[in-house]
Amino acid sequence: MIRATLLERGLVVDGSGEAPVAADVLLQGDRIAAIGPGLHARLPAGLSLAEVERVDCSGMVVAPGFIDVHTHDDTALIDNPTMAMKASQGVTTVVCGNCGASAAPFTRDDIGHFLTLIVKKPENVAKSFGEFAGKVQAAKPAINGAFLIGHSTLRMNAMGDNLARQATAPEIGVMRDLLDQSLEQGAIGLSSGLFYPPAMAASTDEVAEIAKPLGKWGGVYTAHMRDEGDDILKSMDETFEIGRRAGADVIVSHHKCSGRTNFGRMKETLPKFTEAMKQQQIAFDVYPYVAGSTILRKEMLDRADKVLITWSDTVKNVSGRDLKEIAQEMGCSIYDAADRLQPAGAIYFMMDEKDVQSAMAHPGAMIGSDGIPFDTHPHPRLWGTFPRVLGHYSRELKLFPLEDAVRRMTSYSAQRFHLTKRGEVKPGFYADICIFDPATVIDTATFEKPISPAKGIDTVLCNGEIVWRDGKVGSGRAGRALLRQDLQKEAKA
């Protein structure tokens, strides 16, 4: 009977940012039991070598499982529990509920256009966060999920379809109570998406008032800021203010300077982050691409150099195609074509590569994919983000050393989102592990062929069970809903 797994002769990059060391790693149950050389000869008392599965990791890096801090995988964990698009990258934990959109708490009957980003089956939403977390647990996903509560979802609960206005005091009270209940039930924070129509009319005061329970429960505030273009500096100030008033750590989502007229403005935003970080707890995430992806919005078309359609519920056979070509076939403008395609999603080429690299290299940057799992023709970041950082940006461009690339995807992410006992290869931590070949790891997903597993990811374990090995989904289904109260108990233990 196998009772433990011994990862032998690997190069341990432990997630801390320290230099790699040659060592064995012993896994018992869902935890890391020991790290060091020659562990086969000094097993814990009561464990014999016959009870150990020995895995030769020669030439491989043994790292913590990666933490994707910006996802929309809320109900993908239920509908697609093997989570191959993330496990194949070495991801063992996803942070869901970003950009103001969460699947709970949601008390309405109709999902609406905005929530179709994350929900395809109405039965996957829930009236309370506790109920939703139960749905995730029942699905037995391969990897872990931690969950934010979406401000836009709260607005839809309290305000119905009348969202093009500021909330009233009683409505703010309803939203604040819903957030408070959700945090009590295990959510880890609040996300906002003031850039999107359901929340564009919300004032700074509205969000800050709703966010007040964050300080009480130790939750984080993540923000898809109101503007990532011309008014980005004002939006940063607003985001930092909301965090201060809520008494919460701040995470700025997918930091970018959007639109050709804003290329190069990382020279303004990054020093502003550096200064603000001296006054309060602030971090941001980045994805390693010059194109973003979200719902199709006409007001974004002029900002993009190119637009690819990812899905349309109205017009068939347009996924993966250039909007300009579609418009030509329709004999209309790209704006009219966008109207005809709705509801739909799109990829927008609207960032500068130098800006992306500058943001990624900043000490406050984490990595998040922002992949949208239900797109017919998704952005390649859904399958390629983490191997792209390791292979292209670290190994090929030498933007940062391997140990720092891993740190940005593991321990730093765990610290910022308070994911206790995750993100490091360390005794007593959970056995979330990614074994990869540092010489060959690279993304293969492209804008033309986005659904393609990475190369060089050998084996991935979540809570001690194999979820990816040799290019195939593993049998492990030990993923969990990481609940705030459990994480905080671990921190105190």
N, C-alpha and C positions, 0 to 999 in steps of 0.2 A: 504494500500500500504506500503510495507516494504522499508524504506529509510536508514536503518542503521542496523548494526549487533553488538550485545553486547556479548563479551566473558566474562562470569562471573565466579568468584571463582577459577580462575586458578592460577598457580605459574608462574609468569612472569620471564623468563630468557631472558633479553632484548638484548643480543648480545654483550654488552659492556665488559663482563667479570666480572661485579659486581655480588654480591650475589643475588640469586633469591628473589623476593618479591611477596607476595600474593596481587593480584590486579585484577580489571576488565579492559578490553580493549575495547574501542568503535571504530568501523570502520564506516566511512561514505564515500560512493563512493569508490574511489581507495586509500584513505588515512586513516591513524590512527588519530582519532580525539581527543581521551583523554585516559589517563591511571590513575587508582586510585581505591580506595575501594568504593563500594556502588554507582556506576555510574548510576544505574537505577533511583536513587532518585534525581539526579542532571544532567539531560540531557541538552545539549545546547539549547539555545532559539530557538523556532520554531520547535523542534522535540518532538513528544509525544511518550509515551511508546508503544502505539498501532502501531506505525510505526517502531518498533525495533524488530528484530529477536533476541531472547535471547538464547544463547548457554551455557549450563552448562559445565564448564571445571574443575569441582571438581576432584582432583587427577591427573590432567594433567598439563603438562608444556606448556605454551604459549611462543613460541620463534619466532624469525624472520624466514622467509623462507630461506632455505639453498642456498648458492651460489656455484655451481659446477664450479670451476675455470679452470678445464682442461677437456674439452670435444671435441668430434668430431661430435656434434649434428647439424652441419651447415644445412644440408638438411633434417635431421630427423624432424626438426621443421616444414618443409613443407610437407613431406610425412606422418608423424605420429603426427599431431598437438596436440593430447591429451597428448602426452609425458608421458605416464603412467609409463615408467621405471624410470623417474625422479620425477614426481609428487608423486608417491607412496613412495618415500624416504623423502619427505618434501622439495625437491628442487624446487625453484621458479625462479631461474635465472641460465642460463648456459653460460659459456664463450666458444665460438667456434673459429675455425680457428687455432688450435694449431699444433705444430710440423712441421710448414712450409706448411701445407695443408689447403687451403681455397677454397671455391667454387666461389670466385670472387676476383679480376677481372680476367676473363678467356676468352680469345679471340679465342682459338683453337677449332677445331671441335671434336677431339678425346680426351676423358678424360684421358686415359692411366691408367696403373696399380696403380700408387701411389695414385691418387685421388679417386680410387674406395673405399678407406677407408671411405670416407665421401660422395660420390656421387654415386647413383645407377641409376638416371634418368638424361640424358644429358640436359633436359629442365630446370633442377634446377640450373645449373651454369649460370653466368651472366657476361657480358662484363665489367660491372662497378659495384662497390660496391653499389652505389645508387640503381641500378636496382635490385640487389640481396636483399637488405633490403626491397624493395617493394614487392618482392615475399614472404618474410617471413611475412610481415604485412598482405598481402592478404590471407595467409593461416590461419590466426587467431589462432595462437598456444595458448595452455593453459598457458604456462610459458614464461618468458622473455629470450631473447638472446642478448648477446653482442659479437662483432665479431672482431677478429684479421685478419690481412692479411698475408697469408703464403708466406715466402720467396721462397719456392720451386715452388709455383704457379706462382710467378712473374718470376722466371727463365724459366719456361715452356713457358710463354708468349714471353719473350724476346729472348730466345735461342733455341726454338724448341726442337728437340730431342737430340741436341748436348750438353749434360749436363755434360759430363765427362771432363770438363775443367773449368778454371776460366773465368769469364765473361770479355768481353772487356769493355773499357771505355764507348763507345756508348750504349752497352747493360745495363751497370750499370745505365746510365742516363735514359734509358727507364723504368727500374724497379723503380728507385727513383721517377720518375714522376707519375708512376702508384700508388705507395704508397701514395704520396702526395695527389693525387686526391681522393683516397679512404678514407684517413683521413679527408679530407675536407667534404666528403659525409657522414661521421659518423662512420667509423671504429675506434676502440679504441687503435690500436697498430699493431705491427709487430711480427710475430712468425717465428722462424727458426727451421729447423730440419737437422742440419749438419751431423747427424748420418745416414741419409738416402741417397740412391744413387742419387736422383735428385739434392742434394746440397752438397754431400761429397767433390766435387772438389772446392767448393767456398772457397776463402781466407777470412781471418779476415777482410782485407781491403774492400773486396767486400761487405760484410754484413754491415760493419760500414758506408760505403758510401751510401748504399741504405737506411739505417736507419736514415739518417740525418733529414728527415722531422718530426721524432718523437718529437724532441725538440721543433720545431715550433708549433706543434699542441697539445703538452702535452700527447702524446701517450706512451704506455708501450712497452717494449721489452721482449718477452718471448722466452725461448730457450730450445728445446730438444738438449742438448749439444752434441758436436762432439763425446765425449766418456764418458761413465758412468762406465768404467772398469779401466784398468791399467793406463790410462792417464787422469783420472778424474780431478786431480788437475790442469793440464795444460788447460783442457777444461773450468774449472771454471774461470781461469785467462782470457781466451779468451772471455768468456761470459761477464765478468765484464768490460773488455776493450771496447767491442762493446757498452755496455750501456753508459759508460763514454763518448765515442766519439759521440754518438748520443744525449747526454743530456737527456737520458730517464731512468725511473725506470726499474729495471731488475727483472724478475721473472724466476727462474730456474724451469723447468717442471719436475714433477715426480722424485724428487731427490732420487737416489738409488746408491748403490755400487754393480755393476753387476758382477756376476760370483763368484764361490766358492773361487777363489784365492784373491778376493777383500772383502770377508766377514770381518767385523770388522773395515773397513776403515772409518766408520763414525767418528771414533776418530780423523781422519785427516780432513775430509771435514767439519764437523760442527764447529770446532774452526775457520777454514778458513772463513766460512760464517760469524761467529760472528765478526771477525776482519774487514772483508770487509764491513759489515753493518754499521760500524762506519764511513766509508768514503763516501758511496753512498747508495741510496735507493735500497735495495735488499731484496727479499723474495723468498720462494720456496714452491712448493706444493708436497704433498705426497698422495699416495693411500694406504689403510690399508691391503695390501696383500703381500705375498712373491713371487708372480708371476706377470709378465707383459704380455702384448699382443699387437701384431702388425702384419704386413705382415710377411709371411713365408720367412725367409732369411737363407741360408745355413751357412753363417758366424756366425750366432748366436747359432747354434746347439751345438757346443762344450762348450759354456758358460753355458748352461742350464742343470740342473739335470734331467729334464723331459720336454717333449714337447707335448702339445695337439693341434690337428688341430681344428680350429674354423670354417673354410669354405674352399671349393675348387671349382673352376669353371670347373675343368677338370674331377675329380673323384667323383662319388656319394657315399653317405653313409660313409663319413669319419669324419664328424663333431663331435667333442667331444671325438675323439679316440686318443690314444697314437701313436705318430709317429713311435716308435719302432715296435709296433704290425703291423702297416700298412706296414712297410718295410719288415717284416718277411713274410707277406702274398704275397707281391710283389716279394719276393725272391731277394731282393737287399739291398744295404746300406741305411741308413737313408738319406744320401746326395742325392743319386739317387732318392729315394722316394720323397724327397722334390722337385726335378726337375719335376717329373711326376705330382705332385699335382698342380703346378703353373698354374695360379695365385691362391694364397691361403693365409690364415691367420693362426696364431698360438698363443698359450699361452706358455710362457717360465717360468719355475720355476728356478729362478736364484738369489734370494735375501735371506738374513738372517733375521730371525724374530727380533733378538735383534737390528739389524741395522734399521729395519722399525720402531720399537718403539722409538729408539733414535731420528730418524729424526722427527717423529710425535710430540715428546715432546719438540723439540727445539722451542724457542719463535718466530722464523721466519717462522714457518711452517703453511701453509694452507692445506685444504683438497680438492683434486680433484679426480674424479673417473677415468678419462682417458678411460671410456667405449667406445666401438665401436658399435654403435647402429644397424648396418646392418649385423653383424656376425650371421651366422646360429646358432652357439652354442657359445654365447658370454662369455667373462670373467664375473664371478659373480659380479664384481665391477659395472657393468652397472646398476644392480638393488639393490645392497646391501651396497655401500660404506658408506653412511652417517649414517644409522642405526647401522652399524657395529662399527663405531667410538663411537657412543653414548652407545650402549649396551655392546659390548665386551671390547673395550679399556678404556672407561671411567668408566662404572658401574662395570664390572667384574674385570678388571685388575687394575683399579684405576690409570691409566697412567696420567690422569689429571682430575680435578673436572668437573662436568657437565657444569658449566658456562664457563669454559675455552674451553671445547670441542665445545660448541655452538659458542663462539667468533671466533674460528679458521675457522668456516664454514659460518660465517655471516659478522659481522662488519669488521673484519680484512681483509677478502677477498674483501669486498666493498671498503675499503680504498685503498688497493693495486692496484685495477683495476679502481679506480675513479668512482665507480658506486654510484653516488650521491643519497641520500635519500633512500638507500636500506641497509639492513643488521642490522637494529636495530628496536626494538619495542619502538617507540618514536613518540610523537605527530608531525604531519606534514610529517612523512615518509610514504612511500607507504605501503599499506596494504598487504604485502607479509608475510604470517603467517604460521607456522607449529605448530599444536597442537598434542602432543604425550604423551604417558604414560612412564614416566622415569623408572618404575619398569619392564616393559615388552619389551620396544623397542629393536629390534634385527634384524639383517639380516637373511633371510632364503635362499637366493640364494647360491648355492654351485657350485663347478666345475663340478659336475655330473648333477645338475639340476639348471642351472644358471638363468632361467627366472622364478622368484618367488618373489612376493611382500613381503616387510618386515612386521614384526609384530609390533604393538604398535604405528603406525602412524595413528592418529584418523582423523584429518581434516587438509587440506592444502588449503590456499587461495592465489591467485596471483592477485594483484591489486584489492583486495576486493571480488573476485569471487571464488567460491569453485571449485577446480580442482581435489580434492581427498577427499573422505569421506567414512568411514565404509568399507574400502577395495575395493572401486569402483571408477572409473573415475567420476569426477563431470562434471557439465555442463558448467563451466567457461571457456571462451575462450578469456580472456582479456590480454594475454601475448603480449609483444611488442618487437620490435627491439630497443634496448637501444643505441641510437646514441650519438656519442661523443659531438656534439654541444649542444644537449638537456641536457646532463649530466652537461656540463660546465655552461650552463645557470642556471640550478638548483643550482649549487654550489655558484653562484654569487647572487642569489635571496635572 
